[in-house]
Amino acid sequence: MPASVLVIADHRDIATLIARCLASTGMRALIANDLRHAGSILQREMPDAAVLDLAMPGHCDAAMQWLRRDPARAGIPIVRVSALVRNGGAPRGEIRADACVPKPFTPRQIVDAVRTTLARRAVRQIIPPQAMRPTTPPVAGDAAMPRASAGVLARAALGTPTLAALP
């Protein structure tokens, strides 16, 4: 089943552009032009990720708080698109999204940001965060040595072939 992504954008043309970027890679975009519309979509289904592009100052913060306030929605990875973002960081003093994409953006930047957040989410579901932090450094050949990296596990969770699976 393709990943579903809730796109919340206050400009319809940008929402459509983001939806087309996601659809070109097999993802299913659910478009909402405000939080009220997003709420009605969330009553019907739970998306795998969300992309926020809200131009008014403070609206992205309010949307992220709204998404993370409900425990059922708190685990949805959030990608923020903003003209205020530079080099992938969050604007100072604002709530951090799981990934940030600066404007102007390319279709690849949007898709890569969503894929990255989905992969991180998949790894967190496979490996609990406390298990990813060893208390002592493992020694090569030790039974406690991890057998697969987080990247390998993420590719496995997303169905991407690993080198071992290639002929």
C-alpha positions as CSV (number, residue, x, y, z in Angstrom):
1,M,0.0,0.0,0.0
2,P,1.5,3.4,-0.9
3,A,2.4,5.9,1.8
4,S,-0.3,8.6,2.3
5,V,0.9,12.1,3.0
6,L,-1.3,14.9,4.3
7,V,-0.4,18.2,2.5
8,I,-1.5,21.3,4.4
9,A,-0.9,24.4,2.3
10,D,-2.7,27.7,2.2
11,H,-2.0,28.2,-1.5
12,R,-3.8,25.7,-3.7
13,D,-1.2,25.8,-6.5
14,I,1.6,24.9,-4.1
15,A,-0.4,22.1,-2.6
16,T,-1.1,20.7,-6.0
17,L,2.6,20.9,-6.9
18,I,3.6,19.1,-3.8
19,A,0.9,16.5,-4.3
20,R,2.2,15.9,-7.9
21,C,5.8,15.5,-6.6
22,L,4.6,12.9,-4.2
23,A,2.3,11.1,-6.6
24,S,5.2,10.8,-9.2
25,T,6.9,8.5,-6.7
26,G,3.9,6.4,-5.8
27,M,2.8,8.2,-2.7
28,R,-0.8,9.3,-2.2
29,A,-1.3,12.9,-1.3
30,L,-4.3,14.2,0.8
31,I,-4.7,17.9,0.3
32,A,-6.0,20.3,2.9
33,N,-6.0,24.1,2.6
34,D,-6.4,24.8,6.4
35,L,-6.5,23.0,9.7
36,R,-10.3,22.6,9.7
37,H,-10.1,20.7,6.4
38,A,-7.1,18.7,7.7
39,G,-9.2,17.7,10.7
40,S,-11.9,16.3,8.5
41,I,-9.3,14.3,6.5
42,L,-7.8,13.0,9.8
43,Q,-11.2,11.8,11.0
44,R,-11.4,9.5,7.9
45,E,-7.8,8.3,7.8
46,M,-4.4,8.6,9.4
47,P,-1.6,9.6,7.0
48,D,1.9,8.3,7.2
49,A,3.4,11.8,7.1
50,A,2.4,15.5,6.7
51,V,3.9,18.3,4.7
52,L,3.1,21.8,5.9
53,D,3.4,25.0,3.8
54,L,1.6,27.7,5.6
55,A,2.7,31.2,4.6
56,M,1.3,33.2,7.6
57,P,3.8,33.6,10.4
58,G,3.0,31.3,13.3
59,H,0.6,29.1,11.3
60,C,3.1,26.3,10.9
61,D,3.8,26.3,14.6
62,A,0.1,26.2,15.4
63,A,-0.4,23.3,12.9
64,M,2.5,21.3,14.4
65,Q,1.2,21.8,17.9
66,W,-2.3,20.8,16.7
67,L,-0.9,17.6,15.0
68,R,1.3,16.6,18.0
69,R,-1.3,17.4,20.7
70,D,-3.4,14.3,20.1
71,P,-1.5,11.1,20.9
72,A,-3.0,9.4,17.9
73,R,-1.4,12.0,15.6
74,A,1.7,12.7,17.6
75,G,3.8,10.1,15.7
76,I,3.1,11.5,12.3
77,P,6.4,12.8,10.8
78,I,6.2,16.5,9.7
79,V,8.0,18.1,6.8
80,R,7.9,21.8,6.9
81,V,8.3,24.0,3.7
82,S,9.3,27.6,4.4
83,A,10.9,30.6,2.8
84,L,12.4,31.3,6.3
85,V,14.3,28.0,6.4
86,R,17.9,28.0,5.3
87,N,20.1,24.9,4.9
88,G,17.4,22.6,6.3
89,G,17.2,24.1,9.8
90,A,14.2,25.5,11.5
91,P,13.6,29.2,11.8
92,R,14.9,30.4,15.2
93,G,12.4,30.2,18.1
94,E,10.0,28.0,16.3
95,I,8.9,24.4,16.8
96,R,11.1,21.9,15.0
97,A,9.6,19.7,12.3
98,D,11.1,16.3,11.5
99,A,12.5,17.8,8.2
100,C,12.6,21.3,6.7
101,V,12.7,22.2,3.0
102,P,13.6,25.7,2.0
103,K,11.8,27.6,-0.7
104,P,12.2,27.6,-3.5
105,F,12.3,23.8,-3.6
106,T,12.7,21.1,-6.2
107,P,10.4,18.1,-6.5
108,R,13.3,15.9,-5.4
109,Q,13.8,17.9,-2.1
110,I,10.2,17.4,-1.2
111,V,10.2,13.7,-2.0
112,D,13.6,13.1,-0.3
113,A,12.4,14.9,2.9
114,V,9.2,12.8,3.0
115,R,11.1,9.5,2.3
116,T,13.6,10.3,5.0
117,T,11.0,11.0,7.7
118,L,9.1,7.8,6.7
119,A,12.4,5.8,6.9
120,R,13.2,7.3,10.4
121,R,9.7,6.4,11.5
122,A,10.0,2.9,10.2
123,V,13.3,2.5,12.1
124,R,11.8,3.8,15.3
125,Q,9.0,1.3,15.0
126,I,11.4,-1.6,14.4
127,I,14.0,-0.6,16.9
128,P,12.9,1.2,20.1
129,P,15.0,4.3,20.8
130,Q,16.5,2.9,24.0
131,A,17.9,-0.1,22.0
132,M,19.7,2.2,19.6
133,R,21.9,3.6,22.4
134,P,24.3,1.0,23.6
135,T,25.5,1.4,27.2
136,T,29.0,0.2,26.3
137,P,30.6,0.3,22.9
138,P,30.4,-3.1,21.2
139,V,33.6,-5.0,20.3
140,A,34.0,-6.6,16.9
141,G,32.9,-10.2,17.1
142,D,31.0,-9.6,20.3
143,A,27.5,-11.1,20.5
144,A,26.2,-7.6,21.4
145,M,27.5,-6.2,18.1
146,P,24.6,-5.0,15.9
147,R,24.2,-7.1,12.8
148,A,22.5,-4.5,10.6
149,S,22.7,-0.7,10.4
150,A,19.7,1.5,10.9
151,G,19.9,2.3,7.1
152,V,19.6,-1.4,6.2
153,L,16.7,-1.9,8.6
154,A,15.0,1.2,7.1
155,R,15.4,0.0,3.5
156,A,14.0,-3.4,4.6
157,A,11.0,-1.7,6.2
158,L,10.3,0.3,3.1
159,G,10.9,-2.7,0.8
160,T,14.0,-1.3,-0.8
161,P,16.5,-4.0,-1.8
162,T,19.7,-4.2,0.1
163,L,23.0,-5.3,-1.4
164,A,22.6,-8.8,0.0
165,A,19.3,-9.2,-1.9
166,L,20.7,-8.1,-5.2
167,P,21.9,-10.9,-7.7
